[in-house]
């Protein structure tokens, strides 16, 4: 079984996310003192946590999230690109195992992207933010996905592929294998703290898994 993170692992949604955050700040008349790198540093966390970390008061966070979602749904496919060799990675993964997605995006925005890039047909389960109470780095998204895949720890070998420590911590706490990819938002030195397996991108990760099987 192979579980993929989405942002920074299979797709590059940096432009869509960052520009929508900036749009929401302007629309909500918030004087954002940070920069784009500050926004990027929190990609992978749920939107409400991102906004809170970027200075939005707790009682206003969900208004900003609503502003974000209103624009993001309109521009997500146009401002998102498939990462190099991501399609090949998913195609190969589907040949050697059962494949699912575990993301902090909601399915409402995940499914159109997967369909747009012709990836959806390869995935058995897509677990989004609304499918769990606790998002990554909590192991719940992984455990919920595995339960739906009828996971048996005695017969199934499971790998989580992701680009941030959130993916790796979740995998460790779910007692499954993990591989970090360097094509996303995590830094190598930080990722090394959570997994010994680090590759350039999703395709190299799948080839590594293939060698072990």
One Martini backbone bead per residue (centre of mass of N, CA, C, O) as a GRO file, in nm:
protein
  213
    1UNK     BB    1   0.096   0.036   0.022
    2UNK     BB    2   0.032   0.378  -0.105
    3UNK     BB    3   0.088   0.707   0.027
    4UNK     BB    4  -0.009   1.034  -0.069
    5UNK     BB    5   0.067   1.329  -0.086
    6UNK     BB    6   0.024   1.644  -0.245
    7UNK     BB    7   0.157   1.898  -0.159
    8UNK     BB    8   0.488   1.874  -0.284
    9UNK     BB    9   0.457   1.575  -0.421
   10UNK     BB   10   0.257   1.617  -0.693
   11UNK     BB   11   0.209   1.927  -0.645
   12UNK     BB   12   0.219   2.283  -0.746
   13UNK     BB   13   0.052   2.532  -0.523
   14UNK     BB   14   0.195   2.798  -0.448
   15UNK     BB   15   0.056   3.021  -0.611
   16UNK     BB   16  -0.232   2.966  -0.517
   17UNK     BB   17  -0.185   3.001  -0.213
   18UNK     BB   18  -0.032   3.270  -0.184
   19UNK     BB   19  -0.226   3.453  -0.353
   20UNK     BB   20  -0.475   3.391  -0.168
   21UNK     BB   21  -0.369   3.506   0.090
   22UNK     BB   22  -0.322   3.793  -0.013
   23UNK     BB   23  -0.613   3.841  -0.098
   24UNK     BB   24  -0.739   3.805   0.186
   25UNK     BB   25  -0.593   4.035   0.322
   26UNK     BB   26  -0.711   4.254   0.140
   27UNK     BB   27  -1.018   4.191   0.174
   28UNK     BB   28  -0.977   4.206   0.513
   29UNK     BB   29  -0.783   4.439   0.596
   30UNK     BB   30  -0.485   4.315   0.634
   31UNK     BB   31  -0.168   4.389   0.776
   32UNK     BB   32   0.080   4.224   0.636
   33UNK     BB   33   0.421   4.173   0.758
   34UNK     BB   34   0.503   3.961   0.579
   35UNK     BB   35   0.585   3.695   0.354
   36UNK     BB   36   0.594   3.439   0.135
   37UNK     BB   37   0.777   3.256   0.314
   38UNK     BB   38   0.585   3.246   0.553
   39UNK     BB   39   0.360   3.097   0.409
   40UNK     BB   40   0.521   2.849   0.308
   41UNK     BB   41   0.603   2.739   0.601
   42UNK     BB   42   0.276   2.636   0.641
   43UNK     BB   43   0.253   2.434   0.436
   44UNK     BB   44   0.022   2.158   0.540
   45UNK     BB   45  -0.158   2.306   0.701
   46UNK     BB   46  -0.428   2.417   0.805
   47UNK     BB   47  -0.577   2.713   0.748
   48UNK     BB   48  -0.630   2.806   1.042
   49UNK     BB   49  -0.335   2.768   1.132
   50UNK     BB   50  -0.203   2.953   0.931
   51UNK     BB   51  -0.345   3.214   1.012
   52UNK     BB   52  -0.261   3.217   1.307
   53UNK     BB   53   0.054   3.218   1.238
   54UNK     BB   54   0.004   3.503   1.062
   55UNK     BB   55  -0.191   3.688   1.283
   56UNK     BB   56  -0.473   3.585   1.329
   57UNK     BB   57  -0.739   3.605   1.502
   58UNK     BB   58  -0.941   3.367   1.623
   59UNK     BB   59  -1.225   3.527   1.559
   60UNK     BB   60  -1.120   3.553   1.228
   61UNK     BB   61  -1.023   3.300   1.078
   62UNK     BB   62  -1.288   3.196   0.923
   63UNK     BB   63  -1.312   3.444   0.740
   64UNK     BB   64  -1.047   3.391   0.590
   65UNK     BB   65  -1.113   3.109   0.491
   66UNK     BB   66  -1.355   3.195   0.318
   67UNK     BB   67  -1.197   3.382   0.133
   68UNK     BB   68  -1.006   3.172   0.026
   69UNK     BB   69  -1.211   2.965  -0.094
   70UNK     BB   70  -1.350   3.156  -0.296
   71UNK     BB   71  -1.088   3.179  -0.474
   72UNK     BB   72  -0.953   2.898  -0.502
   73UNK     BB   73  -1.183   2.754  -0.669
   74UNK     BB   74  -1.118   2.941  -0.928
   75UNK     BB   75  -0.771   2.897  -0.945
   76UNK     BB   76  -0.636   2.618  -0.891
   77UNK     BB   77  -0.585   2.492  -1.179
   78UNK     BB   78  -0.430   2.739  -1.308
   79UNK     BB   79  -0.210   2.760  -1.040
   80UNK     BB   80  -0.142   2.452  -1.098
   81UNK     BB   81   0.110   2.196  -1.094
   82UNK     BB   82   0.277   1.933  -1.205
   83UNK     BB   83   0.512   1.748  -1.106
   84UNK     BB   84   0.781   1.601  -1.190
   85UNK     BB   85   0.693   1.266  -1.242
   86UNK     BB   86   0.413   1.220  -1.102
   87UNK     BB   87   0.252   1.048  -1.297
   88UNK     BB   88   0.458   0.817  -1.311
   89UNK     BB   89   0.443   0.750  -1.011
   90UNK     BB   90   0.143   0.669  -0.999
   91UNK     BB   91   0.148   0.454  -1.219
   92UNK     BB   92   0.359   0.271  -1.082
   93UNK     BB   93   0.220   0.235  -0.809
   94UNK     BB   94  -0.039   0.092  -0.935
   95UNK     BB   95   0.134  -0.163  -1.029
   96UNK     BB   96   0.261  -0.239  -0.720
   97UNK     BB   97  -0.011  -0.116  -0.583
   98UNK     BB   98  -0.196   0.042  -0.350
   99UNK     BB   99  -0.362   0.371  -0.385
  100UNK     BB  100  -0.341   0.683  -0.196
  101UNK     BB  101  -0.471   0.983  -0.033
  102UNK     BB  102  -0.313   1.223   0.205
  103UNK     BB  103  -0.474   1.525   0.304
  104UNK     BB  104  -0.542   1.870   0.405
  105UNK     BB  105  -0.723   1.892   0.200
  106UNK     BB  106  -1.009   1.907   0.063
  107UNK     BB  107  -1.205   1.732  -0.154
  108UNK     BB  108  -1.329   1.978  -0.302
  109UNK     BB  109  -1.019   2.047  -0.411
  110UNK     BB  110  -0.885   1.774  -0.484
  111UNK     BB  111  -1.054   1.637  -0.710
  112UNK     BB  112  -1.022   1.846  -0.940
  113UNK     BB  113  -0.713   1.810  -0.954
  114UNK     BB  114  -0.699   1.505  -1.013
  115UNK     BB  115  -0.870   1.528  -1.272
  116UNK     BB  116  -0.705   1.740  -1.427
  117UNK     BB  117  -0.434   1.534  -1.403
  118UNK     BB  118  -0.521   1.231  -1.428
  119UNK     BB  119  -0.523   1.072  -1.121
  120UNK     BB  120  -0.789   0.952  -0.989
  121UNK     BB  121  -0.796   0.654  -1.115
  122UNK     BB  122  -0.554   0.546  -0.913
  123UNK     BB  123  -0.735   0.592  -0.660
  124UNK     BB  124  -0.896   0.456  -0.385
  125UNK     BB  125  -0.828   0.685  -0.165
  126UNK     BB  126  -0.950   1.012  -0.035
  127UNK     BB  127  -0.811   1.201   0.225
  128UNK     BB  128  -0.942   1.467   0.400
  129UNK     BB  129  -1.007   1.707   0.627
  130UNK     BB  130  -1.323   1.617   0.664
  131UNK     BB  131  -1.245   1.300   0.751
  132UNK     BB  132  -1.124   1.442   1.013
  133UNK     BB  133  -1.027   1.570   1.323
  134UNK     BB  134  -0.709   1.503   1.282
  135UNK     BB  135  -0.451   1.626   1.139
  136UNK     BB  136  -0.168   1.656   1.024
  137UNK     BB  137   0.048   1.483   1.241
  138UNK     BB  138  -0.167   1.307   1.284
  139UNK     BB  139  -0.258   0.963   1.226
  140UNK     BB  140  -0.560   0.956   1.139
  141UNK     BB  141  -0.554   0.977   0.823
  142UNK     BB  142  -0.408   0.707   0.790
  143UNK     BB  143  -0.596   0.519   0.954
  144UNK     BB  144  -0.852   0.574   0.791
  145UNK     BB  145  -0.743   0.476   0.521
  146UNK     BB  146  -0.662   0.186   0.605
  147UNK     BB  147  -0.942   0.095   0.691
  148UNK     BB  148  -1.065   0.128   0.399
  149UNK     BB  149  -0.830  -0.085   0.291
  150UNK     BB  150  -0.805  -0.329   0.481
  151UNK     BB  151  -0.585  -0.340   0.690
  152UNK     BB  152  -0.298  -0.569   0.743
  153UNK     BB  153  -0.016  -0.597   0.934
  154UNK     BB  154   0.062  -0.902   0.834
  155UNK     BB  155   0.037  -0.830   0.496
  156UNK     BB  156   0.095  -0.518   0.494
  157UNK     BB  157   0.281  -0.273   0.320
  158UNK     BB  158   0.354   0.068   0.423
  159UNK     BB  159   0.363   0.392   0.250
  160UNK     BB  160   0.475   0.726   0.303
  161UNK     BB  161   0.454   1.018   0.089
  162UNK     BB  162   0.646   1.320   0.162
  163UNK     BB  163   0.753   1.682   0.225
  164UNK     BB  164   0.694   1.676   0.538
  165UNK     BB  165   0.689   1.631   0.877
  166UNK     BB  166   0.387   1.566   0.893
  167UNK     BB  167   0.399   1.298   0.734
  168UNK     BB  168   0.618   1.154   0.910
  169UNK     BB  169   0.486   1.166   1.187
  170UNK     BB  170   0.230   1.018   1.108
  171UNK     BB  171   0.372   0.758   1.020
  172UNK     BB  172   0.514   0.690   1.284
  173UNK     BB  173   0.240   0.687   1.459
  174UNK     BB  174   0.125   0.452   1.250
  175UNK     BB  175   0.346   0.237   1.185
  176UNK     BB  176   0.494   0.332   0.916
  177UNK     BB  177   0.638   0.398   0.634
  178UNK     BB  178   0.883   0.642   0.498
  179UNK     BB  179   0.910   0.915   0.249
  180UNK     BB  180   1.106   1.176   0.145
  181UNK     BB  181   1.067   1.473  -0.045
  182UNK     BB  182   1.244   1.752  -0.230
  183UNK     BB  183   0.990   1.898  -0.407
  184UNK     BB  184   0.901   2.082  -0.167
  185UNK     BB  185   0.888   2.228   0.171
  186UNK     BB  186   1.104   2.062   0.285
  187UNK     BB  187   1.397   2.012   0.465
  188UNK     BB  188   1.642   1.790   0.480
  189UNK     BB  189   1.740   1.825   0.778
  190UNK     BB  190   1.453   1.787   0.893
  191UNK     BB  191   1.365   1.516   0.761
  192UNK     BB  192   1.599   1.338   0.891
  193UNK     BB  193   1.455   1.322   1.178
  194UNK     BB  194   1.204   1.114   1.056
  195UNK     BB  195   1.385   0.984   0.814
  196UNK     BB  196   1.604   0.774   0.612
  197UNK     BB  197   1.411   0.842   0.361
  198UNK     BB  198   1.548   1.016   0.071
  199UNK     BB  199   1.419   1.192  -0.213
  200UNK     BB  200   1.353   1.386  -0.484
  201UNK     BB  201   1.083   1.220  -0.565
  202UNK     BB  202   0.815   1.022  -0.629
  203UNK     BB  203   0.952   0.832  -0.832
  204UNK     BB  204   1.200   0.757  -0.661
  205UNK     BB  205   1.028   0.638  -0.433
  206UNK     BB  206   0.896   0.407  -0.595
  207UNK     BB  207   1.160   0.272  -0.686
  208UNK     BB  208   1.246   0.203  -0.401
  209UNK     BB  209   1.006   0.024  -0.330
  210UNK     BB  210   1.045  -0.176  -0.567
  211UNK     BB  211   1.324  -0.286  -0.471
  212UNK     BB  212   1.195  -0.406  -0.189
  213UNK     BB  213   0.965  -0.609  -0.327
   0.00000   0.00000   0.00000
